[in-house]
Amino acid sequence: MDFVLDVQREEKSVQKAIREAAKRNDMGSAKALAKEIVMSRKAVNHLYENKAQLNSISMHLGESVAIARTVGHLSKSAEVMKLVNNLMKAPQMAATMQEFSKEMTKAGVIEEIVNDAVDTALDSEDIEEETEEEVNKVLSEIAGETAAQLPEAVRKERARVPTQRETTSHQEEAIAEGADDEEELEEIRARLA
C-alpha cells in the first residue's frame, strides 16, 4: 500500500506541473502529463483489483484447509465409532436397558404405594379429628344442660375454669400447626416426584 501512497503523491506533483504547463501555454506537455495521471490511476485501480483477488484466493485456501481438517476429524470419528460398536454388544445393551426399565417401573410402583399409605394415614387423622370434635360438641351440650341446673355459686366457679370450647380452640391451633406440617410434606413430595 506504500506504493499506492507514493503514486498518489506523485499524482499531486504532476497536477501542479500540468497547471504550470497550461499557464505557459504548453499544451503538449500538459497532455503528456495528464496521460501519465490517467495511467497511474489505472495502475492503482489494477493494484486494488489484484489485492482483492489475492484476498479471495487466501480465503478459498483457508476454506480448503478447514475442509481438509474436518474430513480428517470425521474419518477419525468414524474409526472411533467402529471401535465403540465392536466393544459394545447390541443384544447385551438391549437386555441391560430392559432390566433398567423394569427397575424404574418397580421404583415408580413403590413410590405410589408409599404415597397412598401416607395419604391414607393423613386421611385417618382427619377422620379422628372430626370424630373427636363431634364428641366434644355433644359433651359441651350435656355440660351446658347440667350447668343450667347447678346453683349460681357453682356456675361462677365453673366460669373460672377454662371451658371445653377454649380447650378445643387450643387443640384446633395445634391441629392447624400440624396442617402446616402436612403442607411441607406435600411440597417435599412434589419436589421428589
C-alpha positions as YAML, in Angstrom:
chain: A
units: angstrom
residues:
- id: 1
  name: MET
  ca: [0.00, 0.00, 0.00]
- id: 2
  name: ASP
  ca: [3.02, 2.25, 0.38]
- id: 3
  name: PHE
  ca: [3.37, 2.08, -3.39]
- id: 4
  name: VAL
  ca: [-0.19, 3.42, -3.84]
- id: 5
  name: LEU
  ca: [0.52, 6.32, -1.47]
- id: 6
  name: ASP
  ca: [3.68, 7.14, -3.42]
- id: 7
  name: VAL
  ca: [1.73, 7.12, -6.69]
- id: 8
  name: GLN
  ca: [-0.94, 9.43, -5.21]
- id: 9
  name: ARG
  ca: [1.76, 11.87, -4.01]
- id: 10
  name: GLU
  ca: [3.35, 11.85, -7.46]
- id: 11
  name: GLU
  ca: [-0.06, 12.47, -8.98]
- id: 12
  name: LYS
  ca: [-0.39, 15.70, -6.96]
- id: 13
  name: SER
  ca: [3.03, 16.92, -8.12]
- id: 14
  name: VAL
  ca: [2.14, 16.04, -11.74]
- id: 15
  name: GLN
  ca: [-1.12, 18.02, -11.41]
- id: 16
  name: LYS
  ca: [0.96, 21.04, -10.36]
- id: 17
  name: ALA
  ca: [3.20, 20.53, -13.37]
- id: 18
  name: ILE
  ca: [0.12, 20.37, -15.64]
- id: 19
  name: ARG
  ca: [-1.12, 23.71, -14.26]
- id: 20
  name: GLU
  ca: [2.29, 25.28, -14.81]
- id: 21
  name: ALA
  ca: [2.41, 23.92, -18.37]
- id: 22
  name: ALA
  ca: [-1.10, 25.27, -19.02]
- id: 23
  name: LYS
  ca: [-0.02, 28.70, -17.71]
- id: 24
  name: ARG
  ca: [2.93, 28.63, -20.13]
- id: 25
  name: ASN
  ca: [0.50, 27.60, -22.86]
- id: 26
  name: ASP
  ca: [2.46, 24.34, -23.41]
- id: 27
  name: MET
  ca: [-0.42, 22.01, -24.26]
- id: 28
  name: GLY
  ca: [1.76, 19.15, -25.48]
- id: 29
  name: SER
  ca: [3.46, 18.81, -22.09]
- id: 30
  name: ALA
  ca: [0.11, 19.20, -20.28]
- id: 31
  name: LYS
  ca: [-1.45, 16.37, -22.35]
- id: 32
  name: ALA
  ca: [1.54, 14.10, -21.78]
- id: 33
  name: LEU
  ca: [1.40, 14.74, -18.02]
- id: 34
  name: ALA
  ca: [-2.41, 14.23, -17.97]
- id: 35
  name: LYS
  ca: [-1.94, 10.93, -19.80]
- id: 36
  name: GLU
  ca: [0.59, 9.94, -17.12]
- id: 37
  name: ILE
  ca: [-2.01, 10.71, -14.37]
- id: 38
  name: VAL
  ca: [-4.63, 8.58, -16.14]
- id: 39
  name: MET
  ca: [-2.13, 5.72, -16.46]
- id: 40
  name: SER
  ca: [-1.15, 5.97, -12.77]
- id: 41
  name: ARG
  ca: [-4.83, 5.91, -11.71]
- id: 42
  name: LYS
  ca: [-5.41, 2.80, -13.84]
- id: 43
  name: ALA
  ca: [-2.34, 1.22, -12.26]
- id: 44
  name: VAL
  ca: [-3.69, 1.99, -8.74]
- id: 45
  name: ASN
  ca: [-7.10, 0.51, -9.64]
- id: 46
  name: HIS
  ca: [-5.37, -2.53, -11.08]
- id: 47
  name: LEU
  ca: [-3.39, -2.90, -7.81]
- id: 48
  name: TYR
  ca: [-6.63, -2.78, -5.79]
- id: 49
  name: GLU
  ca: [-8.19, -5.43, -8.04]
- id: 50
  name: ASN
  ca: [-5.13, -7.65, -7.63]
- id: 51
  name: LYS
  ca: [-5.26, -7.19, -3.86]
- id: 52
  name: ALA
  ca: [-8.95, -8.19, -3.80]
- id: 53
  name: GLN
  ca: [-8.22, -11.28, -5.89]
- id: 54
  name: LEU
  ca: [-5.33, -12.26, -3.61]
- id: 55
  name: ASN
  ca: [-7.58, -11.88, -0.55]
- id: 56
  name: SER
  ca: [-10.22, -14.03, -2.24]
- id: 57
  name: ILE
  ca: [-7.64, -16.71, -3.05]
- id: 58
  name: SER
  ca: [-6.40, -16.58, 0.53]
- id: 59
  name: MET
  ca: [-9.95, -17.09, 1.85]
- id: 60
  name: HIS
  ca: [-10.52, -20.04, -0.50]
- id: 61
  name: LEU
  ca: [-7.27, -21.61, 0.64]
- id: 62
  name: GLY
  ca: [-8.35, -21.15, 4.26]
- id: 63
  name: GLU
  ca: [-11.67, -22.84, 3.47]
- id: 64
  name: SER
  ca: [-9.87, -25.71, 1.77]
- id: 65
  name: VAL
  ca: [-7.63, -26.21, 4.79]
- id: 66
  name: ALA
  ca: [-10.65, -26.15, 7.12]
- id: 67
  name: ILE
  ca: [-12.48, -28.69, 4.95]
- id: 68
  name: ALA
  ca: [-9.42, -30.93, 4.90]
- id: 69
  name: ARG
  ca: [-9.22, -30.77, 8.69]
- id: 70
  name: THR
  ca: [-12.93, -31.54, 9.00]
- id: 71
  name: VAL
  ca: [-12.60, -34.55, 6.71]
- id: 72
  name: GLY
  ca: [-9.68, -35.76, 8.83]
- id: 73
  name: HIS
  ca: [-11.70, -35.36, 12.03]
- id: 74
  name: LEU
  ca: [-14.69, -37.13, 10.51]
- id: 75
  name: SER
  ca: [-12.57, -40.08, 9.44]
- id: 76
  name: LYS
  ca: [-11.15, -40.30, 12.98]
- id: 77
  name: SER
  ca: [-14.69, -40.10, 14.39]
- id: 78
  name: ALA
  ca: [-15.78, -42.93, 12.10]
- id: 79
  name: GLU
  ca: [-12.88, -45.06, 13.35]
- id: 80
  name: VAL
  ca: [-13.83, -44.32, 16.96]
- id: 81
  name: MET
  ca: [-17.46, -45.25, 16.27]
- id: 82
  name: LYS
  ca: [-16.34, -48.56, 14.75]
- id: 83
  name: LEU
  ca: [-14.28, -49.32, 17.84]
- id: 84
  name: VAL
  ca: [-17.18, -48.43, 20.15]
- id: 85
  name: ASN
  ca: [-19.56, -50.61, 18.13]
- id: 86
  name: ASN
  ca: [-17.11, -53.50, 18.32]
- id: 87
  name: LEU
  ca: [-16.75, -53.10, 22.09]
- id: 88
  name: MET
  ca: [-20.47, -52.78, 22.77]
- id: 89
  name: LYS
  ca: [-22.67, -55.77, 22.08]
- id: 90
  name: ALA
  ca: [-26.14, -54.67, 20.97]
- id: 91
  name: PRO
  ca: [-28.10, -57.63, 22.46]
- id: 92
  name: GLN
  ca: [-26.41, -57.20, 25.84]
- id: 93
  name: MET
  ca: [-27.13, -53.47, 25.77]
- id: 94
  name: ALA
  ca: [-30.80, -54.14, 24.95]
- id: 95
  name: ALA
  ca: [-31.07, -56.61, 27.86]
- id: 96
  name: THR
  ca: [-29.47, -54.09, 30.20]
- id: 97
  name: MET
  ca: [-31.88, -51.38, 29.09]
- id: 98
  name: GLN
  ca: [-34.87, -53.70, 29.65]
- id: 99
  name: GLU
  ca: [-33.64, -54.54, 33.15]
- id: 100
  name: PHE
  ca: [-33.16, -50.85, 33.87]
- id: 101
  name: SER
  ca: [-36.71, -50.16, 32.64]
- id: 102
  name: LYS
  ca: [-38.11, -52.87, 34.94]
- id: 103
  name: GLU
  ca: [-36.26, -51.43, 37.94]
- id: 104
  name: MET
  ca: [-37.51, -47.93, 37.19]
- id: 105
  name: THR
  ca: [-41.08, -49.27, 36.92]
- id: 106
  name: LYS
  ca: [-40.69, -51.03, 40.29]
- id: 107
  name: ALA
  ca: [-39.41, -47.81, 41.83]
- id: 108
  name: GLY
  ca: [-42.44, -45.94, 40.46]
- id: 109
  name: VAL
  ca: [-44.88, -48.53, 41.85]
- id: 110
  name: ILE
  ca: [-43.19, -48.45, 45.26]
- id: 111
  name: GLU
  ca: [-43.38, -44.66, 45.31]
- id: 112
  name: GLU
  ca: [-47.11, -44.78, 44.50]
- id: 113
  name: ILE
  ca: [-47.73, -47.31, 47.30]
- id: 114
  name: VAL
  ca: [-45.84, -45.17, 49.81]
- id: 115
  name: ASN
  ca: [-47.72, -42.04, 48.72]
- id: 116
  name: ASP
  ca: [-51.07, -43.86, 49.03]
- id: 117
  name: ALA
  ca: [-50.14, -45.11, 52.51]
- id: 118
  name: VAL
  ca: [-49.15, -41.64, 53.65]
- id: 119
  name: ASP
  ca: [-52.34, -40.15, 52.19]
- id: 120
  name: THR
  ca: [-54.46, -42.82, 53.92]
- id: 121
  name: ALA
  ca: [-52.72, -42.16, 57.24]
- id: 122
  name: LEU
  ca: [-53.31, -38.44, 56.90]
- id: 123
  name: ASP
  ca: [-56.96, -39.01, 55.97]
- id: 124
  name: SER
  ca: [-57.49, -41.24, 59.03]
- id: 125
  name: GLU
  ca: [-56.07, -38.48, 61.22]
- id: 126
  name: ASP
  ca: [-58.62, -36.07, 59.72]
- id: 127
  name: ILE
  ca: [-61.47, -38.51, 60.44]
- id: 128
  name: GLU
  ca: [-60.27, -38.96, 64.02]
- id: 129
  name: GLU
  ca: [-60.14, -35.19, 64.50]
- id: 130
  name: GLU
  ca: [-63.66, -34.73, 63.13]
- id: 131
  name: THR
  ca: [-64.97, -37.56, 65.36]
- id: 132
  name: GLU
  ca: [-63.31, -36.04, 68.42]
- id: 133
  name: GLU
  ca: [-64.79, -32.65, 67.55]
- id: 134
  name: GLU
  ca: [-68.32, -34.11, 67.35]
- id: 135
  name: VAL
  ca: [-67.86, -35.89, 70.70]
- id: 136
  name: ASN
  ca: [-66.67, -32.63, 72.25]
- id: 137
  name: LYS
  ca: [-69.76, -30.80, 70.92]
- id: 138
  name: VAL
  ca: [-72.08, -33.40, 72.43]
- id: 139
  name: LEU
  ca: [-70.24, -33.29, 75.75]
- id: 140
  name: SER
  ca: [-70.39, -29.49, 75.74]
- id: 141
  name: GLU
  ca: [-74.14, -29.58, 75.18]
- id: 142
  name: ILE
  ca: [-74.58, -32.06, 78.03]
- id: 143
  name: ALA
  ca: [-72.33, -29.96, 80.25]
- id: 144
  name: GLY
  ca: [-74.35, -26.85, 79.34]
- id: 145
  name: GLU
  ca: [-77.61, -28.53, 80.32]
- id: 146
  name: THR
  ca: [-76.07, -29.74, 83.56]
- id: 147
  name: ALA
  ca: [-74.64, -26.30, 84.33]
- id: 148
  name: ALA
  ca: [-78.07, -24.73, 83.87]
- id: 149
  name: GLN
  ca: [-79.35, -26.97, 86.62]
- id: 150
  name: LEU
  ca: [-76.49, -26.11, 89.04]
- id: 151
  name: PRO
  ca: [-76.80, -23.41, 91.68]
- id: 152
  name: GLU
  ca: [-75.39, -19.90, 90.97]
- id: 153
  name: ALA
  ca: [-72.17, -20.37, 93.05]
- id: 154
  name: VAL
  ca: [-71.16, -23.44, 91.12]
- id: 155
  name: ARG
  ca: [-71.74, -21.60, 87.83]
- id: 156
  name: LYS
  ca: [-69.36, -18.80, 88.88]
- id: 157
  name: GLU
  ca: [-66.73, -21.36, 89.84]
- id: 158
  name: ARG
  ca: [-67.19, -23.10, 86.51]
- id: 159
  name: ALA
  ca: [-66.72, -19.78, 84.68]
- id: 160
  name: ARG
  ca: [-63.19, -19.50, 86.16]
- id: 161
  name: VAL
  ca: [-62.17, -22.96, 84.91]
- id: 162
  name: PRO
  ca: [-61.35, -22.97, 81.16]
- id: 163
  name: THR
  ca: [-64.31, -24.25, 79.24]
- id: 164
  name: GLN
  ca: [-64.26, -27.20, 76.90]
- id: 165
  name: ARG
  ca: [-64.51, -24.83, 73.95]
- id: 166
  name: GLU
  ca: [-61.36, -22.94, 74.97]
- id: 167
  name: THR
  ca: [-59.55, -26.26, 75.29]
- id: 168
  name: THR
  ca: [-60.89, -27.25, 71.89]
- id: 169
  name: SER
  ca: [-59.67, -23.96, 70.37]
- id: 170
  name: HIS
  ca: [-56.16, -24.69, 71.74]
- id: 171
  name: GLN
  ca: [-56.38, -28.15, 70.22]
- id: 172
  name: GLU
  ca: [-57.51, -26.66, 66.90]
- id: 173
  name: GLU
  ca: [-54.46, -24.35, 66.90]
- id: 174
  name: ALA
  ca: [-52.23, -27.38, 67.43]
- id: 175
  name: ILE
  ca: [-54.03, -29.16, 64.59]
- id: 176
  name: ALA
  ca: [-53.53, -26.11, 62.34]
- id: 177
  name: GLU
  ca: [-49.81, -26.29, 63.07]
- id: 178
  name: GLY
  ca: [-49.99, -29.95, 62.07]
- id: 179
  name: ALA
  ca: [-51.69, -28.88, 58.82]
- id: 180
  name: ASP
  ca: [-48.65, -26.69, 58.13]
- id: 181
  name: ASP
  ca: [-46.53, -29.81, 58.55]
- id: 182
  name: GLU
  ca: [-48.77, -31.57, 56.03]
- id: 183
  name: GLU
  ca: [-48.24, -28.74, 53.55]
- id: 184
  name: GLU
  ca: [-44.48, -29.03, 53.99]
- id: 185
  name: LEU
  ca: [-44.76, -32.78, 53.45]
- id: 186
  name: GLU
  ca: [-46.72, -32.20, 50.22]
- id: 187
  name: GLU
  ca: [-44.04, -29.75, 49.00]
- id: 188
  name: ILE
  ca: [-41.32, -32.31, 49.67]
- id: 189
  name: ARG
  ca: [-43.31, -34.97, 47.80]
- id: 190
  name: ALA
  ca: [-43.76, -32.63, 44.84]
- id: 191
  name: ARG
  ca: [-40.01, -31.96, 44.70]
- id: 192
  name: LEU
  ca: [-39.23, -35.67, 44.81]
- id: 193
  name: ALA
  ca: [-41.74, -36.55, 42.09]
...
